Amino acid sequence: MWKLVRARLWALVCGRGARRDSGMATSEYAVGLVAAAAFAVVLYKVVTSPEVSAELHSMVKRALDARM
């Protein structure tokens, strides 16, 4: 049993037995790109909302006014 486990691990480490389709397909890239764009739009809307913008301005003002 140990010989079989050792042989399988050696094959995985050396790259033998690796899948030939180890990369993403074009459709997977397209779905990933759409998801990233949607996330960017949501993040932009959240950051530019008045409440978050005011809090960010407050944090920056406190950081600049801080004394050591």
PDB file with SEQRES, HELIX, SHEET and CRYST1 records, atoms N, CA, C and O in Angstrom:
SEQRES   1 A   68  MET TRP LYS LEU VAL ARG ALA ARG LEU TRP ALA LEU VAL          
SEQRES   2 A   68  CYS GLY ARG GLY ALA ARG ARG ASP SER GLY MET ALA THR          
SEQRES   3 A   68  SER GLU TYR ALA VAL GLY LEU VAL ALA ALA ALA ALA PHE          
SEQRES   4 A   68  ALA VAL VAL LEU TYR LYS VAL VAL THR SER PRO GLU VAL          
SEQRES   5 A   68  SER ALA GLU LEU HIS SER MET VAL LYS ARG ALA LEU ASP          
SEQRES   6 A   68  ALA ARG MET                                                  
HELIX    1 AA1 TRP A    2  CYS A   14  1                                  13    
HELIX    2 AA2 THR A   26  VAL A   47  1                                  22    
HELIX    3 AA3 PRO A   50  ASP A   65  1                                  16    
CRYST1    1.000    1.000    1.000  90.00  90.00  90.00 P 1           1          
ATOM      1  N   MET A   1       0.816  -1.186   0.000  1.00  0.00           N  
ATOM      2  CA  MET A   1       0.000   0.000   0.000  1.00  0.00           C  
ATOM      3  C   MET A   1       0.865   1.258   0.000  1.00  0.00           C  
ATOM      4  O   MET A   1       0.580   2.215  -0.720  1.00  0.00           O  
ATOM      5  N   TRP A   2       1.933   1.251   0.818  1.00  0.00           N  
ATOM      6  CA  TRP A   2       2.792   2.431   0.891  1.00  0.00           C  
ATOM      7  C   TRP A   2       3.482   2.704  -0.433  1.00  0.00           C  
ATOM      8  O   TRP A   2       3.718   3.860  -0.785  1.00  0.00           O  
ATOM      9  N   LYS A   3       3.808   1.648  -1.172  1.00  0.00           N  
ATOM     10  CA  LYS A   3       4.436   1.841  -2.477  1.00  0.00           C  
ATOM     11  C   LYS A   3       3.482   2.537  -3.439  1.00  0.00           C  
ATOM     12  O   LYS A   3       3.902   3.387  -4.224  1.00  0.00           O  
ATOM     13  N   LEU A   4       2.204   2.183  -3.382  1.00  0.00           N  
ATOM     14  CA  LEU A   4       1.207   2.803  -4.245  1.00  0.00           C  
ATOM     15  C   LEU A   4       1.026   4.280  -3.892  1.00  0.00           C  
ATOM     16  O   LEU A   4       0.956   5.131  -4.779  1.00  0.00           O  
ATOM     17  N   VAL A   5       0.952   4.581  -2.587  1.00  0.00           N  
ATOM     18  CA  VAL A   5       0.808   5.966  -2.137  1.00  0.00           C  
ATOM     19  C   VAL A   5       2.031   6.772  -2.538  1.00  0.00           C  
ATOM     20  O   VAL A   5       1.902   7.891  -3.035  1.00  0.00           O  
ATOM     21  N   ARG A   6       3.216   6.214  -2.328  1.00  0.00           N  
ATOM     22  CA  ARG A   6       4.442   6.911  -2.680  1.00  0.00           C  
ATOM     23  C   ARG A   6       4.521   7.156  -4.191  1.00  0.00           C  
ATOM     24  O   ARG A   6       4.940   8.230  -4.623  1.00  0.00           O  
ATOM     25  N   ALA A   7       4.127   6.180  -4.978  1.00  0.00           N  
ATOM     26  CA  ALA A   7       4.153   6.343  -6.436  1.00  0.00           C  
ATOM     27  C   ALA A   7       3.172   7.414  -6.878  1.00  0.00           C  
ATOM     28  O   ALA A   7       3.482   8.214  -7.761  1.00  0.00           O  
ATOM     29  N   ARG A   8       1.996   7.438  -6.275  1.00  0.00           N  
ATOM     30  CA  ARG A   8       0.982   8.446  -6.646  1.00  0.00           C  
ATOM     31  C   ARG A   8       1.445   9.852  -6.264  1.00  0.00           C  
ATOM     32  O   ARG A   8       1.295  10.784  -7.054  1.00  0.00           O  
ATOM     33  N   LEU A   9       2.001  10.016  -5.074  1.00  0.00           N  
ATOM     34  CA  LEU A   9       2.520  11.313  -4.652  1.00  0.00           C  
ATOM     35  C   LEU A   9       3.670  11.756  -5.552  1.00  0.00           C  
ATOM     36  O   LEU A   9       3.758  12.929  -5.914  1.00  0.00           O  
ATOM     37  N   TRP A  10       4.551  10.824  -5.913  1.00  0.00           N  
ATOM     38  CA  TRP A  10       5.667  11.162  -6.786  1.00  0.00           C  
ATOM     39  C   TRP A  10       5.156  11.629  -8.153  1.00  0.00           C  
ATOM     40  O   TRP A  10       5.697  12.568  -8.737  1.00  0.00           O  
ATOM     41  N   ALA A  11       4.118  10.972  -8.652  1.00  0.00           N  
ATOM     42  CA  ALA A  11       3.553  11.368  -9.943  1.00  0.00           C  
ATOM     43  C   ALA A  11       2.928  12.753  -9.862  1.00  0.00           C  
ATOM     44  O   ALA A  11       3.042  13.535 -10.806  1.00  0.00           O  
ATOM     45  N   LEU A  12       2.273  13.071  -8.755  1.00  0.00           N  
ATOM     46  CA  LEU A  12       1.676  14.390  -8.598  1.00  0.00           C  
ATOM     47  C   LEU A  12       2.734  15.481  -8.474  1.00  0.00           C  
ATOM     48  O   LEU A  12       2.588  16.561  -9.047  1.00  0.00           O  
ATOM     49  N   VAL A  13       3.786  15.201  -7.736  1.00  0.00           N  
ATOM     50  CA  VAL A  13       4.846  16.192  -7.537  1.00  0.00           C  
ATOM     51  C   VAL A  13       5.622  16.421  -8.832  1.00  0.00           C  
ATOM     52  O   VAL A  13       5.974  17.559  -9.144  1.00  0.00           O  
ATOM     53  N   CYS A  14       5.885  15.385  -9.570  1.00  0.00           N  
ATOM     54  CA  CYS A  14       6.675  15.495 -10.798  1.00  0.00           C  
ATOM     55  C   CYS A  14       5.847  15.955 -11.984  1.00  0.00           C  
ATOM     56  O   CYS A  14       6.398  16.220 -13.052  1.00  0.00           O  
ATOM     57  N   GLY A  15       4.549  16.054 -11.821  1.00  0.00           N  
ATOM     58  CA  GLY A  15       3.728  16.566 -12.903  1.00  0.00           C  
ATOM     59  C   GLY A  15       3.165  15.502 -13.813  1.00  0.00           C  
ATOM     60  O   GLY A  15       2.366  15.813 -14.697  1.00  0.00           O  
ATOM     61  N   ARG A  16       3.550  14.275 -13.627  1.00  0.00           N  
ATOM     62  CA  ARG A  16       2.973  13.218 -14.446  1.00  0.00           C  
ATOM     63  C   ARG A  16       1.563  12.933 -13.953  1.00  0.00           C  
ATOM     64  O   ARG A  16       1.309  12.946 -12.749  1.00  0.00           O  
ATOM     65  N   GLY A  17       0.684  12.688 -14.840  1.00  0.00           N  
ATOM     66  CA  GLY A  17      -0.698  12.426 -14.459  1.00  0.00           C  
ATOM     67  C   GLY A  17      -1.502  13.696 -14.278  1.00  0.00           C  
ATOM     68  O   GLY A  17      -2.648  13.654 -13.829  1.00  0.00           O  
ATOM     69  N   ALA A  18      -0.900  14.837 -14.629  1.00  0.00           N  
ATOM     70  CA  ALA A  18      -1.613  16.107 -14.497  1.00  0.00           C  
ATOM     71  C   ALA A  18      -2.674  16.197 -15.586  1.00  0.00           C  
ATOM     72  O   ALA A  18      -2.515  15.645 -16.675  1.00  0.00           O  
ATOM     73  N   ARG A  19      -3.732  16.886 -15.281  1.00  0.00           N  
ATOM     74  CA  ARG A  19      -4.793  17.061 -16.267  1.00  0.00           C  
ATOM     75  C   ARG A  19      -4.321  17.963 -17.386  1.00  0.00           C  
ATOM     76  O   ARG A  19      -3.582  18.921 -17.158  1.00  0.00           O  
ATOM     77  N   ARG A  20      -4.748  17.654 -18.591  1.00  0.00           N  
ATOM     78  CA  ARG A  20      -4.348  18.468 -19.729  1.00  0.00           C  
ATOM     79  C   ARG A  20      -5.161  19.747 -19.824  1.00  0.00           C  
ATOM     80  O   ARG A  20      -4.723  20.706 -20.460  1.00  0.00           O  
ATOM     81  N   ASP A  21      -6.332  19.782 -19.208  1.00  0.00           N  
ATOM     82  CA  ASP A  21      -7.172  20.984 -19.250  1.00  0.00           C  
ATOM     83  C   ASP A  21      -7.069  21.741 -17.931  1.00  0.00           C  
ATOM     84  O   ASP A  21      -8.079  22.083 -17.317  1.00  0.00           O  
ATOM     85  N   SER A  22      -5.842  21.995 -17.508  1.00  0.00           N  
ATOM     86  CA  SER A  22      -5.629  22.618 -16.206  1.00  0.00           C  
ATOM     87  C   SER A  22      -5.865  24.119 -16.210  1.00  0.00           C  
ATOM     88  O   SER A  22      -5.859  24.733 -15.143  1.00  0.00           O  
ATOM     89  N   GLY A  23      -6.072  24.736 -17.373  1.00  0.00           N  
ATOM     90  CA  GLY A  23      -6.333  26.172 -17.439  1.00  0.00           C  
ATOM     91  C   GLY A  23      -7.814  26.463 -17.543  1.00  0.00           C  
ATOM     92  O   GLY A  23      -8.629  25.551 -17.679  1.00  0.00           O  
ATOM     93  N   MET A  24      -8.158  27.737 -17.478  1.00  0.00           N  
ATOM     94  CA  MET A  24      -9.556  28.124 -17.605  1.00  0.00           C  
ATOM     95  C   MET A  24      -9.924  28.261 -19.074  1.00  0.00           C  
ATOM     96  O   MET A  24      -9.101  28.637 -19.908  1.00  0.00           O  
ATOM     97  N   ALA A  25     -11.163  27.952 -19.365  1.00  0.00           N  
ATOM     98  CA  ALA A  25     -11.674  28.115 -20.721  1.00  0.00           C  
ATOM     99  C   ALA A  25     -12.092  29.566 -20.937  1.00  0.00           C  
ATOM    100  O   ALA A  25     -12.192  30.340 -19.985  1.00  0.00           O  
ATOM    101  N   THR A  26     -12.332  29.923 -22.176  1.00  0.00           N  
ATOM    102  CA  THR A  26     -12.711  31.293 -22.508  1.00  0.00           C  
ATOM    103  C   THR A  26     -14.004  31.690 -21.809  1.00  0.00           C  
ATOM    104  O   THR A  26     -14.134  32.824 -21.348  1.00  0.00           O  
ATOM    105  N   SER A  27     -14.959  30.771 -21.726  1.00  0.00           N  
ATOM    106  CA  SER A  27     -16.219  31.092 -21.054  1.00  0.00           C  
ATOM    107  C   SER A  27     -16.003  31.352 -19.566  1.00  0.00           C  
ATOM    108  O   SER A  27     -16.683  32.193 -18.978  1.00  0.00           O  
ATOM    109  N   GLU A  28     -15.065  30.638 -18.960  1.00  0.00           N  
ATOM    110  CA  GLU A  28     -14.777  30.876 -17.545  1.00  0.00           C  
ATOM    111  C   GLU A  28     -14.131  32.244 -17.344  1.00  0.00           C  
ATOM    112  O   GLU A  28     -14.408  32.928 -16.359  1.00  0.00           O  
ATOM    113  N   TYR A  29     -13.268  32.642 -18.284  1.00  0.00           N  
ATOM    114  CA  TYR A  29     -12.698  33.985 -18.221  1.00  0.00           C  
ATOM    115  C   TYR A  29     -13.791  35.042 -18.352  1.00  0.00           C  
ATOM    116  O   TYR A  29     -13.774  36.050 -17.645  1.00  0.00           O  
ATOM    117  N   ALA A  30     -14.735  34.811 -19.253  1.00  0.00           N  
ATOM    118  CA  ALA A  30     -15.823  35.772 -19.454  1.00  0.00           C  
ATOM    119  C   ALA A  30     -16.673  35.902 -18.203  1.00  0.00           C  
ATOM    120  O   ALA A  30     -17.024  37.014 -17.809  1.00  0.00           O  
ATOM    121  N   VAL A  31     -17.009  34.793 -17.574  1.00  0.00           N  
ATOM    122  CA  VAL A  31     -17.808  34.836 -16.342  1.00  0.00           C  
ATOM    123  C   VAL A  31     -17.028  35.530 -15.236  1.00  0.00           C  
ATOM    124  O   VAL A  31     -17.592  36.330 -14.489  1.00  0.00           O  
ATOM    125  N   GLY A  32     -15.745  35.236 -15.122  1.00  0.00           N  
ATOM    126  CA  GLY A  32     -14.915  35.891 -14.112  1.00  0.00           C  
ATOM    127  C   GLY A  32     -14.802  37.388 -14.349  1.00  0.00           C  
ATOM    128  O   GLY A  32     -14.822  38.171 -13.399  1.00  0.00           O  
ATOM    129  N   LEU A  33     -14.685  37.788 -15.599  1.00  0.00           N  
ATOM    130  CA  LEU A  33     -14.598  39.206 -15.935  1.00  0.00           C  
ATOM    131  C   LEU A  33     -15.898  39.934 -15.614  1.00  0.00           C  
ATOM    132  O   LEU A  33     -15.872  41.043 -15.081  1.00  0.00           O  
ATOM    133  N   VAL A  34     -17.026  39.322 -15.933  1.00  0.00           N  
ATOM    134  CA  VAL A  34     -18.323  39.938 -15.619  1.00  0.00           C  
ATOM    135  C   VAL A  34     -18.508  40.049 -14.109  1.00  0.00           C  
ATOM    136  O   VAL A  34     -18.992  41.068 -13.618  1.00  0.00           O  
ATOM    137  N   ALA A  35     -18.128  39.008 -13.371  1.00  0.00           N  
ATOM    138  CA  ALA A  35     -18.249  39.046 -11.917  1.00  0.00           C  
ATOM    139  C   ALA A  35     -17.353  40.129 -11.314  1.00  0.00           C  
ATOM    140  O   ALA A  35     -17.769  40.835 -10.396  1.00  0.00           O  
ATOM    141  N   ALA A  36     -16.136  40.262 -11.819  1.00  0.00           N  
ATOM    142  CA  ALA A  36     -15.219  41.291 -11.318  1.00  0.00           C  
ATOM    143  C   ALA A  36     -15.754  42.686 -11.623  1.00  0.00           C  
ATOM    144  O   ALA A  36     -15.661  43.582 -10.784  1.00  0.00           O  
ATOM    145  N   ALA A  37     -16.308  42.875 -12.808  1.00  0.00           N  
ATOM    146  CA  ALA A  37     -16.869  44.178 -13.162  1.00  0.00           C  
ATOM    147  C   ALA A  37     -18.073  44.509 -12.293  1.00  0.00           C  
ATOM    148  O   ALA A  37     -18.225  45.648 -11.852  1.00  0.00           O  
ATOM    149  N   ALA A  38     -18.926  43.529 -12.044  1.00  0.00           N  
ATOM    150  CA  ALA A  38     -20.090  43.760 -11.182  1.00  0.00           C  
ATOM    151  C   ALA A  38     -19.651  44.106  -9.760  1.00  0.00           C  
ATOM    152  O   ALA A  38     -20.233  44.989  -9.129  1.00  0.00           O  
ATOM    153  N   PHE A  39     -18.638  43.423  -9.258  1.00  0.00           N  
ATOM    154  CA  PHE A  39     -18.131  43.713  -7.927  1.00  0.00           C  
ATOM    155  C   PHE A  39     -17.542  45.118  -7.870  1.00  0.00           C  
ATOM    156  O   PHE A  39     -17.727  45.829  -6.882  1.00  0.00           O  
ATOM    157  N   ALA A  40     -16.838  45.521  -8.917  1.00  0.00           N  
ATOM    158  CA  ALA A  40     -16.252  46.865  -8.968  1.00  0.00           C  
ATOM    159  C   ALA A  40     -17.339  47.935  -8.962  1.00  0.00           C  
ATOM    160  O   ALA A  40     -17.186  48.964  -8.306  1.00  0.00           O  
ATOM    161  N   VAL A  41     -18.429  47.704  -9.684  1.00  0.00           N  
ATOM    162  CA  VAL A  41     -19.531  48.675  -9.710  1.00  0.00           C  
ATOM    163  C   VAL A  41     -20.167  48.787  -8.331  1.00  0.00           C  
ATOM    164  O   VAL A  41     -20.440  49.892  -7.862  1.00  0.00           O  
ATOM    165  N   VAL A  42     -20.403  47.661  -7.684  1.00  0.00           N  
ATOM    166  CA  VAL A  42     -21.006  47.686  -6.344  1.00  0.00           C  
ATOM    167  C   VAL A  42     -20.076  48.390  -5.362  1.00  0.00           C  
ATOM    168  O   VAL A  42     -20.528  49.204  -4.557  1.00  0.00           O  
ATOM    169  N   LEU A  43     -18.790  48.084  -5.421  1.00  0.00           N  
ATOM    170  CA  LEU A  43     -17.831  48.727  -4.527  1.00  0.00           C  
ATOM    171  C   LEU A  43     -17.771  50.228  -4.776  1.00  0.00           C  
ATOM    172  O   LEU A  43     -17.704  51.005  -3.824  1.00  0.00           O  
ATOM    173  N   TYR A  44     -17.794  50.648  -6.032  1.00  0.00           N  
ATOM    174  CA  TYR A  44     -17.788  52.071  -6.362  1.00  0.00           C  
ATOM    175  C   TYR A  44     -19.021  52.759  -5.797  1.00  0.00           C  
ATOM    176  O   TYR A  44     -18.918  53.850  -5.236  1.00  0.00           O  
ATOM    177  N   LYS A  45     -20.189  52.134  -5.938  1.00  0.00           N  
ATOM    178  CA  LYS A  45     -21.432  52.725  -5.419  1.00  0.00           C  
ATOM    179  C   LYS A  45     -21.381  52.855  -3.897  1.00  0.00           C  
ATOM    180  O   LYS A  45     -21.846  53.850  -3.341  1.00  0.00           O  
ATOM    181  N   VAL A  46     -20.820  51.857  -3.229  1.00  0.00           N  
ATOM    182  CA  VAL A  46     -20.746  51.903  -1.766  1.00  0.00           C  
ATOM    183  C   VAL A  46     -19.783  52.995  -1.322  1.00  0.00           C  
ATOM    184  O   VAL A  46     -20.100  53.770  -0.419  1.00  0.00           O  
ATOM    185  N   VAL A  47     -18.615  53.065  -1.941  1.00  0.00           N  
ATOM    186  CA  VAL A  47     -17.603  54.030  -1.518  1.00  0.00           C  
ATOM    187  C   VAL A  47     -18.032  55.463  -1.812  1.00  0.00           C  
ATOM    188  O   VAL A  47     -17.693  56.374  -1.057  1.00  0.00           O  
ATOM    189  N   THR A  48     -18.766  55.674  -2.890  1.00  0.00           N  
ATOM    190  CA  THR A  48     -19.182  57.034  -3.237  1.00  0.00           C  
ATOM    191  C   THR A  48     -20.523  57.422  -2.619  1.00  0.00           C  
ATOM    192  O   THR A  48     -21.030  58.511  -2.889  1.00  0.00           O  
ATOM    193  N   SER A  49     -21.105  56.554  -1.796  1.00  0.00           N  
ATOM    194  CA  SER A  49     -22.347  56.934  -1.129  1.00  0.00           C  
ATOM    195  C   SER A  49     -22.046  58.029  -0.104  1.00  0.00           C  
ATOM    196  O   SER A  49     -20.934  58.093   0.419  1.00  0.00           O  
ATOM    197  N   PRO A  50     -23.009  58.878   0.184  1.00  0.00           N  
ATOM    198  CA  PRO A  50     -22.751  60.011   1.100  1.00  0.00           C  
ATOM    199  C   PRO A  50     -22.291  59.578   2.495  1.00  0.00           C  
ATOM    200  O   PRO A  50     -21.413  60.209   3.083  1.00  0.00           O  
ATOM    201  N   GLU A  51     -22.874  58.516   3.018  1.00  0.00           N  
ATOM    202  CA  GLU A  51     -22.509  58.086   4.378  1.00  0.00           C  
ATOM    203  C   GLU A  51     -21.061  57.602   4.434  1.00  0.00           C  
ATOM    204  O   GLU A  51     -20.302  58.005   5.316  1.00  0.00           O  
ATOM    205  N   VAL A  52     -20.684  56.747   3.501  1.00  0.00           N  
ATOM    206  CA  VAL A  52     -19.325  56.207   3.499  1.00  0.00           C  
ATOM    207  C   VAL A  52     -18.321  57.297   3.148  1.00  0.00           C  
ATOM    208  O   VAL A  52     -17.231  57.344   3.717  1.00  0.00           O  
ATOM    209  N   SER A  53     -18.678  58.163   2.223  1.00  0.00           N  
ATOM    210  CA  SER A  53     -17.786  59.252   1.848  1.00  0.00           C  
ATOM    211  C   SER A  53     -17.521  60.176   3.035  1.00  0.00           C  
ATOM    212  O   SER A  53     -16.385  60.590   3.265  1.00  0.00           O  
ATOM    213  N   ALA A  54     -18.559  60.491   3.775  1.00  0.00           N  
ATOM    214  CA  ALA A  54     -18.391  61.342   4.958  1.00  0.00           C  
ATOM    215  C   ALA A  54     -17.514  60.665   6.004  1.00  0.00           C  
ATOM    216  O   ALA A  54     -16.678  61.316   6.631  1.00  0.00           O  
ATOM    217  N   GLU A  55     -17.699  59.372   6.192  1.00  0.00           N  
ATOM    218  CA  GLU A  55     -16.887  58.646   7.168  1.00  0.00           C  
ATOM    219  C   GLU A  55     -15.426  58.587   6.718  1.00  0.00           C  
ATOM    220  O   GLU A  55     -14.523  58.732   7.542  1.00  0.00           O  
ATOM    221  N   LEU A  56     -15.187  58.379   5.439  1.00  0.00           N  
ATOM    222  CA  LEU A  56     -13.813  58.361   4.940  1.00  0.00           C  
ATOM    223  C   LEU A  56     -13.149  59.723   5.110  1.00  0.00           C  
ATOM    224  O   LEU A  56     -11.983  59.802   5.498  1.00  0.00           O  
ATOM    225  N   HIS A  57     -13.884  60.793   4.824  1.00  0.00           N  
ATOM    226  CA  HIS A  57     -13.341  62.148   5.010  1.00  0.00           C  
ATOM    227  C   HIS A  57     -13.029  62.387   6.485  1.00  0.00           C  
ATOM    228  O   HIS A  57     -12.008  62.987   6.821  1.00  0.00           O  
ATOM    229  N   SER A  58     -13.906  61.918   7.354  1.00  0.00           N  
ATOM    230  CA  SER A  58     -13.682  62.075   8.791  1.00  0.00           C  
ATOM    231  C   SER A  58     -12.431  61.318   9.233  1.00  0.00           C  
ATOM    232  O   SER A  58     -11.638  61.837  10.019  1.00  0.00           O  
ATOM    233  N   MET A  59     -12.254  60.117   8.743  1.00  0.00           N  
ATOM    234  CA  MET A  59     -11.082  59.318   9.118  1.00  0.00           C  
ATOM    235  C   MET A  59      -9.795  59.976   8.630  1.00  0.00           C  
ATOM    236  O   MET A  59      -8.809  60.023   9.365  1.00  0.00           O  
ATOM    237  N   VAL A  60      -9.792  60.481   7.408  1.00  0.00           N  
ATOM    238  CA  VAL A  60      -8.603  61.137   6.874  1.00  0.00           C  
ATOM    239  C   VAL A  60      -8.310  62.410   7.649  1.00  0.00           C  
ATOM    240  O   VAL A  60      -7.148  62.708   7.925  1.00  0.00           O  
ATOM    241  N   LYS A  61      -9.337  63.165   8.004  1.00  0.00           N  
ATOM    242  CA  LYS A  61      -9.142  64.404   8.763  1.00  0.00           C  
ATOM    243  C   LYS A  61      -8.566  64.110  10.134  1.00  0.00           C  
ATOM    244  O   LYS A  61      -7.655  64.801  10.590  1.00  0.00           O  
ATOM    245  N   ARG A  62      -9.100  63.074  10.802  1.00  0.00           N  
ATOM    246  CA  ARG A  62      -8.563  62.692  12.121  1.00  0.00           C  
ATOM    247  C   ARG A  62      -7.118  62.224  11.990  1.00  0.00           C  
ATOM    248  O   ARG A  62      -6.303  62.518  12.864  1.00  0.00           O  
ATOM    249  N   ALA A  63      -6.783  61.514  10.933  1.00  0.00           N  
ATOM    250  CA  ALA A  63      -5.420  61.021  10.753  1.00  0.00           C  
ATOM    251  C   ALA A  63      -4.454  62.172  10.506  1.00  0.00           C  
ATOM    252  O   ALA A  63      -3.331  62.154  11.010  1.00  0.00           O  
ATOM    253  N   LEU A  64      -4.877  63.172   9.736  1.00  0.00           N  
ATOM    254  CA  LEU A  64      -4.008  64.305   9.450  1.00  0.00           C  
ATOM    255  C   LEU A  64      -3.866  65.231  10.645  1.00  0.00           C  
ATOM    256  O   LEU A  64      -2.836  65.887  10.799  1.00  0.00           O  
ATOM    257  N   ASP A  65      -4.876  65.292  11.487  1.00  0.00           N  
ATOM    258  CA  ASP A  65      -4.840  66.159  12.663  1.00  0.00           C  
ATOM    259  C   ASP A  65      -4.191  65.496  13.867  1.00  0.00           C  
ATOM    260  O   ASP A  65      -3.986  66.153  14.887  1.00  0.00           O  
ATOM    261  N   ALA A  66      -3.868  64.236  13.778  1.00  0.00           N  
ATOM    262  CA  ALA A  66      -3.316  63.507  14.920  1.00  0.00           C  
ATOM    263  C   ALA A  66      -1.912  64.029  15.225  1.00  0.00           C  
ATOM    264  O   ALA A  66      -1.141  64.383  14.333  1.00  0.00           O  
ATOM    265  N   ARG A  67      -1.621  64.058  16.509  1.00  0.00           N  
ATOM    266  CA  ARG A  67      -0.295  64.496  16.963  1.00  0.00           C  
ATOM    267  C   ARG A  67       0.380  63.332  17.670  1.00  0.00           C  
ATOM    268  O   ARG A  67      -0.268  62.547  18.363  1.00  0.00           O  
ATOM    269  N   MET A  68       1.675  63.235  17.489  1.00  0.00           N  
ATOM    270  CA  MET A  68       2.408  62.153  18.136  1.00  0.00           C  
ATOM    271  C   MET A  68       3.090  62.656  19.373  1.00  0.00           C  
ATOM    272  O   MET A  68       3.763  61.890  20.062  1.00  0.00           O  
TER     273      MET A  68                                                      
END                                                                             
